[in-house]
Amino acid sequence: MSRHRTKATITEKGQVMVIAALVMLVLVAAIGLAIDLGRIFVARAQLVRAVDAAALAGTLELPNLTTAEVKVRAYMTENEPSAHVDVPISTAERQIQVKGTKTVDMFFIKVLGIDSVEVTAHATAGFGVLAVDTVMAIDASSSMGSGTGCPSGPSCPIVAAKNAAKAFVDTLLTGSVASTETLVGETPYRGCFNLPNLFSISGTGICIPLASMMQPLSNNKSTIQAKIDAIGTAGGSGTNVCNGVYKANEILFGAGHHTVSNALHIVVILTDGDNVYNSAQNGVPTPLPGRTPTPIPAYALPADCRPTNNPYTSDGCISTSCGCYSAQVQERQVDSKTLALADSMKANGVEIYVVGLGMCGSSSTTLCNRSLVGGTSHDNTANRNLLKCIASSTAGTNDHYFEAATTSQLTGIFTAIARLIGFRLIQ
């Protein structure tokens, strides 16, 4: 009996070893399959990212079909050089499609006769596929109306700014009355707004006359461009970037704005300098002969853009001849409030692009340093840093901040921003 039990035990052990070997084989096969499937998943994810980026890059070159396809293929060559690429383009609908295909070699499942797997990805990018509300805030302070080419030449800052703004409208609104999916508004700004304009200077006014220069959201190209043409510059109220941002935000969520959940809300800000605070912005300007005595509530800045220490005291330098200047007490407070306002807008889903024209100091790739806003830095660094912090740039980049060293660069920058806004991924 003992010998018989020993034989049975040996037989059972042999069976266990066979089963264990089979289990190991299955486990190895399962692991191998998981690894190959993982490689397929990663390869397709990489292809999807490359195709999406290529489609968006291509749309920025439309309506030039040749350069659009060249840009797509360049992106794909850089990111997925082994992929086969098809690039059908529809100029009528201002859309570009990219389809990428690549082969992924298998390691483990070759035993099943599968040597490779083909993965594909496609993307369509184009114009006018989402509801978009965009408002431009254009610096119209006296410095924008002085210098080479002024008052009416194309090199005059305000003339160049208006030409750039009209090119922006041309890019976003394809016809005289475009799709209601895309709405554009604009407002000039300086130290104050008013309606009516009680302190008129040469017909343009110390403060911005809203009735003649501000445009609510619209898809009527000619109406918007007429208001842009009406923008004029004047001195006397200083410059308050915060005030311009505040008014742009009012327009953005004012009459006619899109309320659908996926609507894009965008502000584009142009300034040639920094916050130069004049107490005239706060209802205490010196009245011209025969005008209503101060204070005038219609001039009062919103608390969001008003210095808290003493809103009735101007900065020490409010003249256009001051140029780049050391940080002023009121200016520093307005800088901090400008950033706080921009932060609250971003938290509400607003995307902000900023264009600096002829900024103090030297252009640099330095990123926003929030701790310096409202500090004692000289305008050579403080102005540029503030504008970079206002912009909705992706972390680690300045991709929403643009800088024009000369007026001739403005139209190209505004057109590029309009394309970034208008051309989005459809699928």
C-alpha positions in Angstrom: 0.0 0.0 0.0 2.8 2.3 0.8 4.6 1.7 -2.5 1.2 2.3 -4.4 0.7 5.7 -2.6 4.2 6.8 -3.6 3.6 6.1 -7.3 0.4 8.1 -7.1 2.1 11.0 -5.5 4.8 11.1 -8.2 2.0 11.0 -10.9 0.1 13.9 -9.2 3.3 15.9 -9.0 3.9 15.5 -12.7 0.4 16.6 -13.5 0.9 19.7 -11.3 4.1 20.6 -13.2 2.3 20.3 -16.5 -0.5 22.5 -15.3 1.9 25.0 -13.9 3.8 25.1 -17.2 0.6 25.7 -19.1 -0.4 28.4 -16.6 3.0 30.1 -17.0 2.6 29.9 -20.8 -0.8 31.6 -20.6 0.6 34.2 -18.2 3.5 35.0 -20.5 1.2 35.2 -23.5 -1.2 37.5 -21.6 1.7 39.7 -20.5 3.1 39.8 -24.0 -0.4 40.6 -25.4 -0.7 43.4 -22.8 2.7 44.9 -23.8 1.9 44.8 -27.5 -1.6 46.3 -26.9 0.0 49.0 -24.7 2.5 49.8 -27.5 -0.5 50.1 -29.9 -2.3 52.5 -27.5 0.8 54.7 -27.0 1.5 54.8 -30.7 -2.0 55.9 -31.5 -2.0 58.5 -28.8 1.2 60.0 -30.2 -0.3 60.0 -33.7 -3.4 61.7 -32.5 -1.4 64.5 -30.9 0.7 65.0 -34.0 -2.3 65.0 -36.3 -4.2 67.5 -34.1 -1.2 69.9 -34.0 -0.6 69.5 -37.8 -4.3 70.3 -38.6 -4.3 73.5 -36.5 -0.9 74.6 -37.9 -2.2 74.1 -41.4 -5.3 76.2 -40.9 -3.2 79.2 -39.9 -1.9 79.3 -43.5 -5.3 79.2 -45.2 -6.4 80.3 -47.7 -3.0 79.5 -49.3 -3.4 75.8 -50.1 0.2 75.2 -50.9 1.7 76.6 -47.7 -1.1 75.0 -45.6 -0.2 71.5 -46.9 3.6 72.2 -46.5 3.0 73.3 -42.9 1.0 70.1 -42.2 3.6 67.8 -43.6 6.4 69.6 -41.8 4.6 69.1 -38.5 4.1 65.4 -39.2 7.6 64.9 -40.4 8.9 66.4 -37.2 6.6 64.5 -34.9 5.7 61.3 -36.8 8.2 60.8 -39.6 7.1 57.2 -40.3 3.4 58.1 -40.7 1.6 58.3 -44.1 -0.3 61.5 -44.3 -3.3 62.6 -46.4 -4.3 66.3 -46.4 -7.6 67.1 -48.0 -8.4 70.9 -47.8 -11.7 72.7 -48.2 -11.1 76.4 -49.0 -14.9 77.1 -49.3 -15.5 76.0 -45.7 -12.0 77.2 -44.5 -11.3 73.7 -43.2 -8.3 71.3 -43.3 -8.3 67.6 -42.6 -5.4 65.5 -41.7 -5.3 61.7 -41.7 -2.3 59.9 -40.4 -1.5 56.2 -40.6 1.5 54.3 -39.2 2.6 50.7 -38.7 3.4 49.4 -35.3 5.6 46.3 -35.2 4.6 43.6 -32.8 6.9 41.6 -30.5 4.9 38.9 -28.7 1.8 38.3 -30.7 3.9 37.4 -33.7 3.3 33.9 -32.5 -0.3 34.3 -33.6 0.8 35.4 -37.0 0.3 39.1 -36.4 3.6 40.8 -37.4 2.3 44.4 -37.2 -0.8 46.6 -36.6 -1.8 49.7 -38.4 -3.1 52.7 -36.4 -4.8 55.7 -37.7 -5.8 59.1 -36.5 -7.6 62.0 -38.1 -8.4 65.6 -37.3 -10.4 68.4 -38.9 -9.7 72.0 -38.0 -11.4 75.0 -39.4 -13.1 78.3 -38.9 -16.4 79.2 -37.2 -17.1 75.9 -35.6 -17.7 77.2 -32.1 -19.5 80.2 -30.7 -16.9 82.9 -30.2 -17.2 86.4 -28.6 -14.2 88.6 -29.0 -13.6 92.2 -27.8 -10.5 94.3 -28.7 -9.4 97.0 -26.3 -7.3 99.5 -28.1 -5.0 102.0 -26.4 -6.1 105.5 -27.6 -4.1 107.7 -25.3 -2.2 110.7 -26.6 1.0 108.8 -27.0 -0.7 106.6 -29.6 -1.4 109.8 -31.7 2.1 111.2 -31.7 5.3 110.3 -33.5 6.2 109.4 -37.1 3.4 109.6 -39.6 0.9 111.2 -37.3 -1.9 112.1 -37.4 -2.9 110.1 -40.4 0.0 108.2 -41.9 0.2 104.4 -41.7 3.2 104.5 -39.4 1.3 106.6 -36.8 0.6 104.2 -33.8 -3.1 104.8 -33.7 -3.5 104.5 -37.5 -1.5 101.3 -37.5 -3.6 100.0 -34.5 -6.8 100.7 -36.3 -5.6 99.1 -39.5 -4.6 96.0 -37.5 -8.0 95.9 -35.7 -9.7 96.0 -39.1 -7.6 93.2 -40.4 -8.5 91.3 -37.3 -12.2 91.8 -38.1 -11.6 90.8 -41.8 -10.1 87.5 -40.6 -12.8 86.6 -38.2 -15.8 87.9 -40.2 -15.7 86.4 -43.7 -18.6 88.4 -45.2 -20.2 91.8 -44.7 -22.6 90.1 -42.2 -20.9 86.9 -41.0 -22.3 83.8 -39.2 -23.8 84.6 -35.8 -21.5 82.1 -34.3 -18.7 84.7 -34.4 -19.2 88.1 -32.8 -16.7 90.9 -32.4 -16.7 94.1 -30.4 -14.2 96.8 -29.7 -13.5 99.7 -27.3 -10.7 102.3 -27.3 -9.5 103.3 -23.8 -7.4 105.7 -21.9 -8.0 107.2 -18.5 -11.7 107.5 -18.5 -15.0 107.0 -20.4 -18.0 109.2 -20.5 -21.3 109.8 -22.1 -22.0 112.6 -22.7 -18.5 114.0 -23.3 -18.4 117.0 -21.0 -14.7 117.9 -21.5 -14.2 117.9 -25.2 -10.8 118.7 -26.7 -10.6 119.1 -30.5 -13.7 117.0 -30.9 -12.2 113.8 -29.5 -12.4 114.5 -25.8 -10.3 113.9 -22.8 -12.3 110.8 -22.0 -13.5 108.1 -24.5 -16.8 109.1 -26.0 -18.5 105.7 -25.9 -21.4 106.5 -28.3 -19.1 107.2 -31.3 -16.1 105.0 -30.6 -17.2 101.8 -28.7 -18.8 98.9 -30.6 -20.9 96.2 -28.8 -20.7 92.6 -30.0 -21.7 92.3 -33.6 -21.2 90.2 -36.7 -21.6 93.2 -39.1 -18.2 93.8 -40.5 -18.9 97.3 -41.9 -20.5 98.5 -38.7 -17.5 97.4 -36.6 -14.9 98.8 -38.9 -16.7 102.2 -39.0 -16.5 102.4 -35.2 -12.8 101.4 -35.5 -12.2 104.2 -38.0 -13.8 106.7 -35.6 -11.3 106.0 -32.8 -9.2 109.1 -32.0 -6.6 109.9 -29.4 -6.4 112.7 -26.8 -4.4 113.6 -23.7 -5.4 114.7 -20.3 -6.7 111.6 -18.6 -3.6 109.4 -18.6 -3.6 105.7 -19.5 -5.4 103.1 -17.4 -5.0 99.6 -18.9 -7.2 98.2 -16.2 -10.0 100.5 -17.3 -9.7 99.2 -20.9 -9.8 95.6 -19.7 -12.8 96.3 -17.5 -14.8 97.9 -20.3 -13.9 95.1 -22.7 -15.2 92.6 -20.2 -18.4 94.5 -19.9 -18.9 94.4 -23.7 -17.9 90.7 -23.7 -20.8 89.8 -21.4 -23.1 92.5 -22.6 -25.9 92.7 -25.1 -26.0 89.8 -27.5 -23.2 87.7 -26.1 -23.4 83.9 -26.5 -24.7 81.9 -23.5 -24.1 78.4 -24.7 -21.8 76.4 -22.4 -19.0 75.9 -25.0 -18.9 79.5 -26.1 -15.4 81.1 -26.2 -15.0 84.5 -24.6 -11.9 86.3 -25.6 -10.3 89.8 -25.0 -7.4 91.2 -27.0 -5.6 94.1 -25.4 -3.2 96.6 -27.2 -1.2 99.1 -25.3 2.0 101.1 -26.0 2.9 101.5 -22.4 1.9 101.2 -18.8 -0.6 102.5 -16.3 -0.1 106.3 -16.0 -2.5 107.4 -13.4 -4.1 110.9 -13.6 -6.8 112.0 -11.1 -8.9 113.2 -14.0 -9.9 109.6 -14.4 -11.8 109.8 -11.1 -14.2 112.7 -11.6 -11.8 115.5 -10.7 -10.5 116.9 -14.0 -9.9 120.6 -14.3 -13.0 121.9 -16.2 -12.6 123.9 -19.4 -14.3 127.3 -19.4 -18.0 127.1 -19.3 -18.1 123.4 -18.4 -19.7 121.8 -15.4 -17.6 122.1 -12.2 -15.9 119.0 -10.7 -16.4 116.4 -9.4 -18.4 114.6 -12.1 -19.6 111.1 -11.2 -19.7 110.1 -14.9 -15.9 110.2 -14.9 -15.4 107.9 -11.9 -13.4 104.8 -12.4 -14.8 101.5 -11.1 -13.3 100.5 -7.8 -11.7 97.6 -9.6 -9.3 100.0 -11.4 -9.0 102.8 -8.8 -6.1 103.2 -6.4 -7.2 102.6 -2.9 -4.8 105.0 -1.1 -5.9 108.3 -2.7 -7.8 108.2 -6.0 -7.7 112.0 -6.3 -3.9 112.2 -6.5 -2.2 111.8 -9.8 1.1 110.0 -10.3 4.2 112.3 -10.4 4.6 111.8 -14.2 1.5 112.0 -16.4 3.0 113.6 -19.5 3.6 111.8 -22.7 7.2 113.3 -22.7 8.0 111.3 -19.5 8.6 108.1 -21.5 9.8 105.2 -19.5 9.7 106.1 -15.8 10.4 104.8 -12.4 7.4 103.1 -10.7 4.9 105.6 -9.3 2.8 105.0 -6.2 -0.6 105.1 -7.9 0.7 103.2 -10.9 1.8 100.3 -8.7 -1.7 100.1 -7.2 -3.3 100.2 -10.6 -0.9 97.5 -11.8 -2.0 95.2 -9.0 -5.7 95.9 -9.6 -5.2 95.2 -13.4 -3.8 91.8 -12.6 -6.5 91.0 -10.1 -9.2 92.0 -12.7 -7.5 89.8 -15.3 -7.4 86.9 -12.8 -11.1 87.2 -12.1 -11.9 87.3 -15.8 -9.8 84.2 -16.5 -11.5 82.4 -13.6 -14.8 83.2 -15.4 -13.6 81.5 -18.6 -12.2 84.6 -20.4 -9.1 84.0 -22.6 -6.8 87.1 -22.8 -4.3 88.0 -25.6 -2.0 91.0 -25.0 -0.1 93.0 -27.6 2.6 95.4 -26.4 3.7 98.1 -28.8 7.1 99.8 -28.4 7.5 98.7 -24.8 10.1 100.2 -22.5 13.3 98.3 -22.1 14.4 95.3 -24.1 12.3 92.5 -25.3 12.9 89.2 -23.5 11.7 85.7 -23.2 11.3 86.1 -19.4 8.1 84.7 -18.1 5.5 86.4 -15.9 6.7 87.0 -12.4 3.5 87.7 -10.4 5.5 88.7 -7.3 6.9 91.7 -9.1 3.5 93.2 -10.1 2.8 96.3 -8.0 6.4 96.5 -6.9 9.0 99.2 -7.3 10.6 97.9 -10.6 11.3 100.4 -13.3 9.0 100.6 -16.3 11.8 99.0 -18.3 10.8 95.7 -16.7 7.5 96.3 -14.8 5.4 97.1 -17.9 6.3 94.0 -19.9 6.0 91.8 -16.8 2.5 93.1 -16.1 1.3 92.5 -19.6 2.8 88.9 -19.6 1.0 88.2 -16.4 -2.3 89.5 -17.7 -2.1 87.2 -20.8 -3.7 83.7 -20.6 -0.4 82.1 -21.6 0.1 78.3 -21.2 2.2 77.6 -18.2 5.9 78.0 -19.0 5.2 80.0 -22.1 4.3 83.5 -23.3 2.0 82.2 -26.1 -0.7 84.7 -25.4 1.7 87.7 -25.2 2.9 89.4 -28.4 5.3 92.3 -28.8 5.6 94.7 -31.7 8.8 96.7 -31.8 7.4 98.9 -34.6 3.9 99.8 -35.9 4.5 97.8 -39.1 4.2 94.6 -37.1 0.8 95.2 -35.7 -1.4 93.9 -38.6 0.6 90.7 -38.8 0.2 90.1 -35.0 -3.5 90.9 -35.0 -4.1 88.6 -38.0 -2.2 85.8 -36.3 -4.3 86.2 -33.1 -7.5 86.2 -35.1 -6.5 82.9 -36.8 -5.7 81.4 -33.5 -9.1 82.4 -32.3 -11.0 81.5 -35.4 -9.5 78.2 -36.4 -10.2 75.4 -33.9 -10.3 71.7 -33.9 -13.6 70.4 -35.1 -13.0 66.7 -34.5 
